Amino acid sequence: MAEPRYYDVRRVAGEATHIDIDNGTIETAGTSLFDHVVVRVLGKNGWGVLTLDESE
């Protein structure tokens, strides 16, 4: 296997809020948290990206 030209590992954590509106009426609303690890690798043929959910 060839060595990557570049790689990085990141932790991405945050919060997302969603609101579903139908004809001016709020149908659902909520907030969710996320916590992921993202690995990016630049190889001979291009980029590869892997995302892992910390809850797994």
NORJO-V438088 format. One record per residue. N is the residue number from 1. RES is the residue in three letters. SS is DSSP state (helix for helix, strand for strand, loop for the rest). OMEGA is omega in whole degrees, 0 to 359 (* if undefined). NEAR is the number of other ideal C-beta (glycine too) atoms within 10 Angstrom. Layout:
n->N res->RES ss->SS omega->OMEGA near->NEAR
n->N res->RES ss->SS omega->OMEGA near->NEAR
This chain:
n->1 res->MET ss->loop omega->181 near->4
n->2 res->ALA ss->loop omega->176 near->7
n->3 res->GLU ss->loop omega->176 near->7
n->4 res->PRO ss->loop omega->176 near->12
n->5 res->ARG ss->loop omega->180 near->9
n->6 res->TYR ss->strand omega->171 near->9
n->7 res->TYR ss->strand omega->171 near->12
n->8 res->ASP ss->strand omega->179 near->9
n->9 res->VAL ss->strand omega->183 near->11
n->10 res->ARG ss->strand omega->170 near->10
n->11 res->ARG ss->strand omega->181 near->10
n->12 res->VAL ss->strand omega->181 near->11
n->13 res->ALA ss->strand omega->179 near->10
n->14 res->GLY ss->strand omega->184 near->9
n->15 res->GLU ss->strand omega->178 near->8
n->16 res->ALA ss->strand omega->177 near->9
n->17 res->THR ss->strand omega->177 near->8
n->18 res->HIS ss->strand omega->176 near->9
n->19 res->ILE ss->strand omega->178 near->9
n->20 res->ASP ss->strand omega->181 near->10
n->21 res->ILE ss->strand omega->178 near->10
n->22 res->ASP ss->strand omega->181 near->8
n->23 res->ASN ss->loop omega->176 near->5
n->24 res->GLY ss->loop omega->180 near->5
n->25 res->THR ss->strand omega->177 near->7
n->26 res->ILE ss->strand omega->180 near->9
n->27 res->GLU ss->strand omega->178 near->9
n->28 res->THR ss->strand omega->175 near->9
n->29 res->ALA ss->strand omega->179 near->10
n->30 res->GLY ss->strand omega->180 near->9
n->31 res->THR ss->strand omega->176 near->8
n->32 res->SER ss->strand omega->178 near->9
n->33 res->LEU ss->strand omega->175 near->9
n->34 res->PHE ss->strand omega->181 near->12
n->35 res->ASP ss->strand omega->185 near->12
n->36 res->HIS ss->strand omega->167 near->14
n->37 res->VAL ss->strand omega->181 near->14
n->38 res->VAL ss->strand omega->177 near->13
n->39 res->VAL ss->strand omega->176 near->13
n->40 res->ARG ss->strand omega->181 near->15
n->41 res->VAL ss->strand omega->174 near->15
n->42 res->LEU ss->strand omega->180 near->13
n->43 res->GLY ss->strand omega->181 near->14
n->44 res->LYS ss->loop omega->185 near->8
n->45 res->ASN ss->loop omega->178 near->7
n->46 res->GLY ss->strand omega->185 near->7
n->47 res->TRP ss->strand omega->168 near->9
n->48 res->GLY ss->strand omega->181 near->12
n->49 res->VAL ss->strand omega->178 near->8
n->50 res->LEU ss->strand omega->178 near->10
n->51 res->THR ss->strand omega->179 near->11
n->52 res->LEU ss->strand omega->177 near->13
n->53 res->ASP ss->strand omega->183 near->9
n->54 res->GLU ss->loop omega->180 near->11
n->55 res->SER ss->loop omega->181 near->8
n->56 res->GLU ss->loop omega->* near->4
